[in-house]
């Protein structure tokens, strides 16, 4: 049995490696072709590193598909060479082969998690180095900020800022510049400030050349909320969530993206569960039917995951339910199938 386990483990990973390299080479060539189009159309410089830096992100996106296809091809080879029949004759329980496949899926999930949360963001940062950002919008229940330009790391140009006070009043500032000095201290330059009471009436206004204001807001938070969340490493995203939570402005989109950092890599393992009925049918034609049905179910699972995540980010359904919906459904299906098997006579199982 140790030999069979070793054989299953190595062959599954060999298939996964071959399929992964093939798909990544295909996507790499597509990136090169797209870069060549930009080179011809916009006369931009050709940079092969741009295509290479995208590969970790692409690997994460297609890894559940790669894992599922590896499982499909592995089981297809077992049918082709009569290895399933050998298992039946040898009296080897299918759960032992399934355990090896699921262990491989767990390893690939761990690899996908590391690439998604650490490797891919590292390369995306090198690809998207930005020193200036045009048009910055930031809004919360207490703050409203608009700036025509942000110069990294702490300067805003032509800024409009409003803060709702505890008594219900509002302070509005319109300034040419704003510099963050640290410790929630801001220096506004050449502008005007208005103060309104809770009823919206103007109480005071002043014109200034320089004015210091204590605002519980940091430029990093403002800019992070406007960045693509895929560019964040796991630690950066977690730290941003802590800061937003302290301000009581944690958006559901950020919460969903954080949970997706765990849920999407686990699809590598979850999709393999669709294949396990393969070992619990007796006839070859039935096994071919199971593999065909598994392909359809895998596409349905992808659709459910994407739909649930979209609804969760939009705040239409609870974050946990939206992000983990497909995992819950697959696990429920597996449990229901095992309950059904347990009610059948043992002679009907390999």
C-alpha positions, 0 to 999 in steps of 0.5 A: 500500500505504501508503494501505491500511495507513493505512486498516487502522490508523485503522479498527481503532482507530476500532472499538476506540474505539467498542466501548470507549466503549460497554462502559464506558458500560454498566458505568458505568450498572451501577455507578450502578444498584448505587450507587442500590440501596445508597442505598435499602437502606442509606441511604448517600450517593450518590457518582458518583466511586465509579463513575468510579474503577472505570472504569480497572480495568474497562477493563483487565479487558475490554480483551482482549475489546474488542481481539478484538471490534474485530478481528472487526468489522474483518474482518467489514466486509472480508468484507461490502464485498468488500475481501478480494477486492480484496486477492486481485486486487491481490496484497497479501500478507495478512501486511502487513494482519496486521502492522498489526493486530498493531501495533494490538494491541501499542499496546493492550497497552501502554495496558492495561499502563499503566492496570493498573499505574499509572492503576487503582491511583491511583484505587483508592487514592482509593476505598479510603482506610483509616485503621484495619484490624480484625483483622490476621493475618500468618504466615511460617515465622519470625513469627506476628502477630495484632492486633485493630486496626491504626491507620495508619501504625505502631500495633497494638492488642491484639497477639500476636506470636511469633518463631522464633529461630535456635536453634529457641526461640520468643519470644511476646509478648502486649501491649496496644499495639505501635508501630513506631519505625523501623529494625526497632525495635518498642515494646510496651506493657503486656504479657507475654513468654514464652521457650520452648526448642527442646523447647517448655519455658518458660525465662523469662517477664516482665511489662512496661509498655514493652519495645523489641524488634528485629524484622526486620519492618515494618508496611508488609509486614504490611499490604501482604500483607493488601491487594488486590494490584490496589490496588498500582501496579507500583512498589509491588508490585515493592518489596513483592516485594523486601522479602518476598524479603529475609525469604525469605517471597515467596508464590507468589500475589504472584509470580503477580500480578506476572507477571500485570501483564505477561501479562494486557495481552499478551492484547490482542495474543495473542488477535488471533493467533487471527484470522490464519487468516482471511487464509489461506482462499480462500472466503467461507464458510470465512472466516465459519467461521474467525470463528465458530471464533475466538469459541469459541477466545477463550472457551477462551483466557480459561478457560485463562488464568484456570485457569492463574493460579488454579493458579499462585497456589495453588502447584499448578503453576509460576508461569511456566507458570500465568501464561503458559500461554495465551500459550505455547499460542497461540504454539505454535498459530501456529507449527504453522499456519505450518509447515503452510502452508509445506508447501502449494503457493503457489497455495493461498495468497492 
